[in-house]
Amino acid sequence: MAQRRSRVRGFHFAGVHCGIKQAGARDVALVSSDRPAAVAGVFTRSTVPGAPVVLCKRKVKNGWARGVVVNAGISNVAMGARGLRDARAMAARAAAAVGCSEADMLVASTGVIGVPLPMAKIENGIAQAAKRLGPDGLAQAADAIRTTDTVAKTAYRRRRVGERFVNVAGMAKGSGMIEPRMATMLAFVVTDAAAEPDLLRGLWREVTEETFNRVTVDGETSTSDMAIVMANGACGGRPLRSSRGEAARRLRTVLLEVCTELAKDLARDGEGATKLVTIEVSGARTPAEAERAGRRIANSMLVKTALFGRDPNWGRILQTVGAGEIRLDLARTEVDLCGVPVFRNGASTGEAARRRAGSRMAAPEIEIRVHLAAGRAKARFWTCDLSYDYVRINAEYTT
């Protein structure tokens, strides 16, 4: 989509190089609203949270923000009092640069754990970013928050909400150390819709649960991650207050569209990945069992390596569901790989079906469907295969 069409009224973006990454790669991003924006956020459940997570969990409780500053390459995790001081200093410098209170500026960091931030470089980067802020800078900001990501991830929608058209844009980063636990990457979504903070919090919890919390690359939850949404009301009109109205439902839908696109991009760009994999579980006894089945399939190393090798091994799918003690009626359970039924009526559908499924598994996007025949609950996940490159990337991550 043309960059000029991804504008969100009242929001400005920038991404610059400050010297954390090598070869001039961007590593500081700044997002700013020209007016106070309602804000909501979800954060990693890790008991080893980064200093920015600790700081921002407090700040979003106020319900309002003006922007966020992000550095990539160093995560500001396990740095004690120094880490909190540096996170506050980043927020203060960015707030001064855009003309708002430090309390209204959020901060995020991603990268290597246990390394101090080069604050002189970051502060210089923030000053540069503030000078380059513009309505068309989303792609540069998205590029600046990358670590092992091979591509920047952005999404945009324009939809009618109530009597007005609103714009929603988002960016995300994440390639490894990804499994859903509230938020499992950095994601920042902005909209010019008008919404009260309480409404936005409710919508955001629902949207992240259906999107970012259904992504897994390697079953590892990061220390640093957060998903933030800001709504500045620049489209005009009264702020939405109730989730029961049609306008609120439409806002939820457009947020869901943007976050679904970003979530799929996260899985597609998993470290070393060659395939985006969608997993659909249906017929579970309860929503919790549907989610557990989907999560086990998505995180199974045996399943993920079979996907990389184009091996239509439905036995590994059923094995991990069974190991999770998930209730099913095996005689009526069904497994489809890439649209090919490979298990029906308690048995394999035969070698010809396996060959058809195996040939289709060469595609860059594949689907696994499992029907447990035990109830009506269902769940969807996105993941990727596990390749030789995943081992290489993580074996050499700090060296």
C-alpha positions, 0 to 999 in steps of 0.5 A: 500500500502506498505510504501516503495512504498509511497516514493517521491524523495527528500521528508522526513517526521517525526511525534513525541510526544512533550507533547500537546496530552496525552498518548504519542500520536504524535502531531508534524509533519515535512515535508522537501524537500532536494531542493527548491520546487514550492509551492501553497496553498489555505486557509480558508476563515474564517474572524477569521484565525489562525496565521499560516494561516496569515503567510503562505498566505504571504509565498506561494506568493513567489512560493517556499518552503522547508517544513512545520511544524505542531502541533496538539492539539492547533490551535494558533487562536485568540492569537493576536501578541503572536500567530504570534510570535509563528508561526514564531518561529515554522517556524524558529526552523524547518528551522534551523533544516533542513538547510533552510531559515525561509521564506521557511518553512511553518507552520500549527496548529490545535486544540483548539482555544484561548489557547497559544502554549507550545513553549518549548514543541513544539521546543523540538518536532521539534528537535526530528522530524528533527532527525527522518526525513526519506523517509518512515515517511509519516504515522507517520507525518499523525498520528501527525496532527490528532485531533479528527480523528480516523485514519491517512489519506494518499494517494499515486500514481505513474504515468507517466507524460511526459517522466518520472514517478512521485510520488505523496503522501499526508496526510490530517486531518479533522473530524469535523468543516468541510465544503468547503470554499477554504480548510476545513482541513489540507492537504499536498501533495508532488510530485517529478514532476517538475513544475513552481509555476504559473502552480502549482497554477492553477492546485491546485486551480482546484484540490482543488475545485473538491475535498477538496471543495466538502467535508462537515461533519457539515457545519462549516468552520474552522479557521485554515485550509489550503491545500498545494502542493509542487513539488520539481522536483527531477524526473528530466526534465524541469519544466512544464510551460503550462497547455495546454500540455499533461504532465500538464494534466497528473499531474493534473489527478494524483493530482486529484486522490490523493486528491479525495482519501483524500477527501473521507477519510475525509468524511468517518471519520467525527466525529461520522460518520457511513457512507460515503455518495456520493451525485451526482446532475445532470440536474441543470440549472447552475453549481452554482445551482448544487453545491448549491443543492449538498451542501444543501443535504450534510449539511441538518441535516434532511437528515444526521440524516435520513441517520444515522437511515437508513430512506429512506426519499426522502422527506427530500432531495427534501425539502432542494433542494426546500428550496434553491430555486433551479430550477427544473422540479418536474414532471421529477425530479428523486431521487435514494437512494443506487441505488434504484429509490424512486422518479419518475414522480412527485411521490414516486415509492412505499413502496417496493422501500423504503424498498429496499433502507432502507435495502441498507442504512445499508452499510458503503458507500451509494450514493444519486443521484438527477436529477433536469431535468432543465439543464445539470450542475452537481456536486458531494459532499462527506459527512457523516451521523449525529449520537449520537456520533457527539453530544457527541464529540462536547459537550465535546470538551474542557472539 
